[in-house]
């Protein structure tokens, strides 16, 4: 029933899930595509290997699209944008991929966005510097440059205003608008940060337990934001004050699975956070973390900068 959900121009027709619709759909219709996750002691979405027929990789998808002669406006725009970004940044094809409808081949040439992956924190840094320059010289536009980005958007976050959202999104650099001369269309473009292989490690074992401890409101200082661009976004913190919630002293980090709070704060910035307090119990240590994720109080969650130069609102 959601008009935004329609994808594709020919059969089979695809529809996009929003919020936790995909999770609920799988649990209700395809429970075999779930598995019991020991740390959380509950079932989550995951496809057992026996049911996997094909894997589609973003880097391979991009190479395939860049090799062939563009046949429609969206792929032509992809070629043009890619030439612009790589010529300025010094990055190459191996540093990027595509995701979403471009990867799966059910994009709409007149309406779909350009969704790209950039691999690794170092490459992301170079890309963001390049995008900043492209915004300044007018080759690209920052999607969140003005309030047009949220016109008509139904705002649901309780502790996060549209003004704050615009300010935070603007400085992330990874959301662009590309004006394609040939199609005369302004195309939304996203660069999704993904860790490269050497940056990935699994910190959880089957003996790890994540225990919910309630709801918390706190102020903290970011001590390390190297993992902030990725999902989950992890911010190491120094706890400054608990405004409401359980009085615990060993809150070591903020872990966010919410896209709006990715790349939200930088090292040494003071932040306000509101979300789920959890205790992580491993074989060698115990500590607390604040987790932002899907759940009953989703729109009460927030992570935002707090201080003289920020746009914090109470």
C-alpha positions in Angstrom: 0.0 0.0 0.0 3.0 2.3 0.3 3.6 4.1 -3.0 7.3 4.5 -2.3 7.8 0.7 -2.2 7.3 -0.1 -5.9 10.5 -1.2 -7.8 11.0 -2.4 -11.3 9.4 -1.8 -14.7 8.7 -5.3 -15.8 7.7 -8.6 -14.2 8.6 -9.8 -11.6 7.6 -6.7 -9.7 9.6 -5.9 -6.5 8.6 -3.9 -3.5 10.9 -2.3 -0.9 10.4 -3.0 2.9 10.6 -0.1 5.3 11.4 0.0 9.0 11.0 -3.5 10.4 8.6 -4.8 7.7 11.3 -7.1 6.3 12.0 -8.7 9.7 8.3 -9.2 10.4 7.7 -10.6 6.8 10.5 -13.2 7.2 9.4 -14.2 10.7 5.8 -14.7 9.6 6.3 -16.2 6.1 9.8 -17.7 5.9 11.0 -18.7 9.4 13.5 -21.0 7.8 15.5 -17.9 6.9 16.2 -17.2 10.6 18.6 -18.6 13.0 19.1 -18.6 16.8 21.8 -16.0 17.7 23.5 -17.0 20.9 24.6 -13.6 22.2 21.1 -12.2 22.0 19.4 -15.5 22.8 16.8 -14.9 20.1 16.1 -15.7 16.5 17.3 -13.1 13.9 17.3 -13.1 10.0 19.9 -15.1 8.4 19.9 -17.5 5.4 21.5 -21.0 6.1 24.0 -22.0 3.4 21.8 -24.8 2.2 19.2 -22.3 1.0 21.6 -19.9 -0.8 21.4 -20.2 -4.6 23.4 -17.2 -5.6 25.6 -14.5 -4.1 25.7 -11.0 -5.7 28.8 -9.0 -4.8 28.8 -5.1 -5.0 32.3 -4.9 -6.5 31.5 -7.4 -9.2 28.2 -5.7 -9.9 30.0 -2.4 -10.5 32.6 -3.9 -12.8 29.8 -5.5 -14.8 28.0 -2.2 -15.2 31.2 -0.3 -16.0 32.3 -2.8 -18.7 29.1 -2.7 -20.8 28.0 0.0 -23.1 25.4 2.1 -21.2 21.9 1.3 -22.4 19.8 3.6 -20.3 19.9 6.9 -18.5 20.7 5.6 -15.1 23.7 3.5 -16.2 25.0 6.4 -18.3 24.7 8.7 -15.3 26.6 6.1 -13.2 29.5 6.1 -15.8 29.6 9.9 -15.8 29.5 10.2 -12.0 32.1 7.5 -11.5 34.5 9.2 -13.9 34.1 12.5 -12.1 34.7 11.0 -8.6 37.7 8.8 -9.5 39.4 11.4 -11.6 39.4 13.8 -8.6 40.1 11.3 -5.8 42.7 9.0 -7.2 40.5 6.1 -6.2 39.8 3.3 -8.7 37.1 0.8 -9.6 38.4 -1.8 -7.1 37.6 0.7 -4.2 33.8 0.8 -5.0 30.7 -1.4 -5.6 27.0 -0.9 -6.2 24.1 -2.1 -4.1 20.3 -1.8 -4.1 18.4 -2.0 -7.4 21.5 -1.4 -9.5 23.1 -4.5 -8.2 20.0 -6.7 -8.6 19.0 -5.3 -12.0 15.5 -4.1 -11.1 16.2 -0.4 -11.1 13.9 2.2 -12.8 16.0 4.2 -15.3 13.9 7.3 -14.7 13.4 7.2 -10.9 16.0 5.0 -9.2 19.0 6.4 -7.3 22.7 5.8 -7.6 23.8 3.6 -4.7 27.5 2.9 -4.4 29.7 1.2 -1.8 33.1 2.5 -0.8 35.4 0.0 0.8 37.5 0.8 3.8 38.0 3.7 6.2 41.1 5.1 4.4 39.3 5.2 1.0 36.3 6.8 2.6 38.5 9.6 4.0 39.8 10.3 0.5 36.3 10.2 -1.0 34.9 12.6 1.6 37.6 15.1 0.9 36.9 14.8 -2.8 33.1 15.2 -2.4 33.7 18.3 -0.3 35.7 19.8 -3.2 33.0 18.8 -5.7 30.3 20.4 -3.6 32.3 23.6 -3.4 32.9 23.9 -7.1 29.3 23.0 -8.0 30.1 19.7 -9.8 27.9 17.9 -7.2 25.5 19.2 -4.6 25.3 18.1 -1.0 21.8 16.5 -0.7 21.4 18.2 2.7 22.5 21.6 1.7 19.1 23.1 2.4 15.7 22.2 3.8 14.5 20.8 0.4 16.0 17.4 1.5 13.3 17.0 4.1 10.3 18.7 2.4 7.2 16.5 2.8 9.1 14.1 5.1 6.9 12.8 7.9 9.2 13.4 10.9 8.9 10.8 13.6 12.0 11.1 15.8 11.0 12.5 19.2 14.4 13.8 20.5 15.9 14.7 17.1 14.6 17.7 15.3 14.6 18.2 11.4 17.0 21.1 11.9 19.5 18.9 13.9 19.1 16.1 11.3 20.0 18.4 8.4 23.1 19.8 10.2 24.4 16.3 11.0 23.6 14.8 7.6 25.2 17.7 5.7 28.7 17.2 7.3 28.8 13.5 6.5 29.5 14.3 2.8 28.3 10.9 1.6 24.9 12.0 0.4 25.1 13.8 -2.9 22.9 15.1 -5.7 24.2 14.5 -9.3 22.7 16.7 -12.1 22.8 14.5 -15.1 23.0 16.7 -18.2 21.7 14.0 -20.7 18.6 13.0 -18.8 18.2 16.4 -17.2 17.5 14.7 -13.9 18.9 15.3 -10.5 19.8 11.9 -9.1 20.2 11.1 -5.5 23.6 9.5 -4.9 24.7 7.7 -1.8 28.2 6.3 -1.0 27.8 3.5 1.6 30.9 2.9 3.7 31.7 -0.8 4.2 34.8 -2.2 5.9 37.4 -3.9 3.7 38.4 -7.4 4.6 41.4 -6.5 6.8 39.2 -4.3 8.9 36.6 -7.0 9.8 36.8 -9.0 13.0 34.2 -10.9 14.9 34.3 -9.9 18.6 31.5 -12.2 19.7 31.7 -15.8 20.5 28.9 -18.3 21.2 29.5 -17.7 24.9 29.0 -13.9 24.7 25.7 -12.6 26.1 24.0 -9.3 25.6 21.7 -8.4 28.5 19.1 -5.6 28.3 19.3 -3.4 31.3 16.7 -0.7 30.5 16.6 2.8 29.0 19.2 5.4 29.5 19.8 9.1 28.8 23.4 10.3 29.0 26.1 12.8 27.9 29.4 11.5 26.8 32.6 12.4 25.0 33.7 10.5 21.9 37.2 9.0 22.4 37.3 7.0 19.2 35.0 7.2 16.1 37.0 5.1 13.6 34.1 2.6 13.3 31.4 5.3 13.1 31.0 5.2 9.3 30.0 1.5 9.3 27.0 -0.5 10.4 27.0 -1.2 13.2 28.5 2.3 14.0 30.6 2.0 17.1 31.7 5.0 19.1 34.1 4.5 22.0 33.2 7.0 24.8 34.0 8.6 28.1 30.8 8.8 30.1 30.3 12.3 31.5 26.8 12.2 33.0 23.8 9.9 33.3 20.7 12.1 33.1 18.2 9.3 33.5 18.4 5.5 33.9 20.5 2.9 35.7 23.5 4.3 37.4 26.4 2.3 35.9 30.0 3.6 35.5 31.5 1.2 32.9 29.6 2.4 29.8 32.4 2.0 27.2 30.7 2.6 23.9 27.6 3.4 21.8 26.6 0.9 19.2 24.2 2.0 16.5 22.3 0.0 13.8 20.3 3.1 12.8 21.4 4.7 9.5 20.5 8.2 10.7 23.2 8.0 13.5 26.0 6.7 11.3 29.0 9.1 11.1 27.1 11.2 13.6 29.9 12.4 15.8 33.7 12.8 15.7 36.5 12.3 18.2 36.4 14.7 21.2 32.9 15.9 20.4 30.4 15.9 23.3 27.2 13.9 22.5 23.8 13.3 24.0 22.6 9.7 23.6 19.3 8.1 24.5 18.7 4.4 23.9 18.9 0.8 25.2 21.4 0.2 28.0 23.0 -3.3 27.6 25.5 -5.3 29.5 28.0 -7.3 27.3 29.4 -10.4 29.0 32.3 -12.1 27.3 34.7 -14.9 28.4 37.2 -12.3 29.7 35.2 -9.1 30.7 32.0 -7.4 31.4 31.0 -3.9 30.3 28.0 -1.7 29.4 27.0 -0.2 26.1 24.2 2.0 24.8 22.6 0.4 21.7 20.5 2.1 19.1 18.4 -0.3 17.1 15.0 -1.4 16.0 12.5 -1.9 18.8 9.4 -0.5 20.5 11.0 2.9 21.3 12.8 3.3 18.0 11.9 6.9 17.5 12.8 8.0 21.0 16.4 7.0 20.3 19.0 9.6 19.5 22.7 10.4 19.2 23.6 14.0 18.5 26.4 16.4 19.2 26.0 18.6 22.3 27.9 21.8 22.7 28.6 25.4 21.6 29.0 24.6 17.9 26.3 22.0 17.6 22.6 22.2 16.8 21.5 20.4 20.0 17.9 21.1 21.0 16.1 19.9 24.1 
